[in-house]
Each structure stands twice: as structure tokens, then as C-alpha cells.
Amino acid sequence: MNKDIKILVDTAVKGIKEKKGHNICIVDMEGMEGVIAQAFVICEGGSPSQISAIVDSVEETMRKDLKEKTVRTAGTENCIWVAMDYTDIMVHIFLPEARDFYNLEELWQDAPTTQIPDED
């Protein structure tokens, strides 16, 4: 993963951890054909309200630390699965059952993945 992408990913992870998002996984899709982003940052929240708080934290952290804004954020109406598009990376925040159902990591199984240990 190149340095610029790693900075974006690390900053998104910082925002996720700020609101106790867990089960964080990084999917590195750099160099793969037909991808919509260079990396996915995937995590879980325990409730729709926690997912909303994680979204707010990621937006604030990305804006404050890197002056980055989302191109588009989808899913905030119900906060079951929120996708945040930062062009080079996508941040996906799921309720656990939605994450199991959509299983993005399996969809991109050829890409290297990194699990970020939970802090609690």
C-alpha cells in the first residue's frame, strides 16, 4: 500500500477507534483490476446510533487531520451499512449481521487483508 493511501487508511481507523468501532479490517486492493478504491476499511458498530457516531468521528478526523471530505456517504438513513467514499479509500461501517450478510472481505478474497486488533 502506498504511503498516501496508508495515511488515509490510518486516519480513518483513528476515527473509527475514537468511537469504539471494532472488528476493523483493511482490504488492500492496490493494483487489482476493476476496483472502485485502492483500499476498503471495514468495521462494525453495535447499534445504529454507534454507527452514526463512528461516521461523524471518521468525517471529523479526516477533515481535521488531512483536510479530506467524503465524495459521498450512503446509508445514514438507517445506519445498518454506511459507505463513505473518499475516492482512494472506502470506509464501510456495518451492524454485525449486515456485515456477515454482505461479506465484503470474501468478495475481495484475492486482496491482502489486515485485521486491526480491538483495543478493549
C-alpha positions as CSV (number, residue, x, y, z in Angstrom):
1,M,0.0,0.0,0.0
2,N,1.5,3.3,-1.0
3,K,2.2,6.0,1.6
4,D,-0.7,8.3,0.7
5,I,-3.3,5.5,0.8
6,K,-1.8,4.3,4.2
7,I,-2.2,7.8,5.7
8,L,-5.9,7.9,4.6
9,V,-6.5,4.4,6.0
10,D,-4.7,5.1,9.3
11,T,-6.6,8.3,9.8
12,A,-10.0,6.6,9.1
13,V,-9.0,3.8,11.6
14,K,-8.2,6.5,14.1
15,G,-11.7,8.0,13.7
16,I,-13.3,4.5,14.0
17,K,-11.4,3.7,17.2
18,E,-12.4,7.1,18.7
19,K,-16.0,5.8,18.9
20,K,-15.1,2.2,19.8
21,G,-15.7,0.7,16.3
22,H,-14.5,-2.9,16.4
23,N,-13.5,-5.8,14.2
24,I,-11.6,-3.5,11.9
25,C,-10.3,-5.0,8.6
26,I,-8.2,-3.3,5.9
27,V,-8.6,-4.7,2.4
28,D,-5.7,-3.5,0.2
29,M,-6.9,-3.5,-3.4
30,E,-4.0,-1.5,-4.9
31,G,-3.0,-2.9,-8.3
32,M,-6.2,-5.0,-8.7
33,E,-8.2,-4.5,-11.9
34,G,-11.7,-3.1,-11.8
35,V,-11.7,-1.8,-8.3
36,I,-13.5,1.3,-7.1
37,A,-10.9,2.3,-4.5
38,Q,-7.4,1.4,-3.5
39,A,-8.4,0.2,-0.1
40,F,-11.5,-0.7,2.0
41,V,-11.6,0.0,5.7
42,I,-14.4,-2.2,7.1
43,C,-15.6,-2.2,10.7
44,E,-18.6,-2.8,12.9
45,G,-20.7,-0.8,15.4
46,G,-23.0,-2.4,17.9
47,S,-26.1,-0.3,17.1
48,P,-27.3,2.3,14.6
49,S,-26.5,5.1,17.0
50,Q,-22.9,3.9,17.4
51,I,-22.6,3.6,13.6
52,S,-23.8,7.2,13.3
53,A,-21.2,8.3,15.9
54,I,-18.5,6.4,14.0
55,V,-19.5,8.1,10.8
56,D,-19.3,11.5,12.4
57,S,-15.9,10.7,14.0
58,V,-14.4,9.5,10.7
59,E,-15.6,12.6,8.9
60,E,-14.3,14.9,11.6
61,T,-10.9,13.1,11.9
62,M,-10.4,13.0,8.2
63,R,-11.3,16.7,7.9
64,K,-9.2,17.9,10.9
65,D,-6.1,15.7,10.3
66,L,-6.0,15.6,6.4
67,K,-8.5,18.3,5.2
68,E,-10.3,15.4,3.4
69,K,-14.0,15.4,2.8
70,T,-16.2,12.5,1.6
71,V,-17.3,12.5,-2.0
72,R,-20.4,10.7,-0.9
73,T,-21.8,9.0,2.2
74,A,-24.6,6.5,1.8
75,G,-26.7,4.5,4.3
76,T,-27.0,7.1,7.1
77,E,-30.8,6.9,6.9
78,N,-30.9,3.5,8.7
79,C,-27.2,3.0,9.8
80,I,-27.2,-0.7,9.1
81,W,-24.4,-0.3,6.5
82,V,-22.8,3.1,5.9
83,A,-20.4,3.5,3.0
84,M,-18.1,6.6,3.0
85,D,-16.3,7.4,-0.3
86,Y,-13.0,9.2,0.0
87,T,-12.1,8.4,-3.7
88,D,-8.9,6.4,-2.9
89,I,-10.4,4.6,0.0
90,M,-13.9,3.5,1.0
91,V,-14.9,3.2,4.7
92,H,-17.7,0.6,5.4
93,I,-19.4,0.6,8.8
94,F,-21.8,-2.3,9.5
95,L,-24.0,-3.8,12.1
96,P,-22.6,-7.3,12.6
97,E,-25.5,-9.1,10.9
98,A,-25.3,-6.9,7.8
99,R,-21.5,-7.4,7.7
100,D,-22.0,-11.2,7.8
101,F,-24.6,-11.0,5.1
102,Y,-22.7,-8.8,2.6
103,N,-19.3,-10.3,3.5
104,L,-17.1,-7.8,1.6
105,E,-13.9,-9.4,2.7
106,E,-14.9,-12.6,0.9
107,L,-15.9,-10.7,-2.2
108,W,-12.4,-9.3,-2.4
109,Q,-10.7,-12.5,-1.1
110,D,-7.8,-12.1,-3.6
111,A,-6.7,-8.8,-2.0
112,P,-4.4,-8.8,1.1
113,T,-6.3,-8.1,4.3
114,T,-5.1,-6.8,7.6
115,Q,-7.1,-7.2,10.9
116,I,-6.7,-4.4,13.4
117,P,-6.9,-5.7,16.9
118,D,-9.7,-4.4,19.1
119,E,-8.4,-2.2,21.9
120,D,-10.9,-3.4,24.6
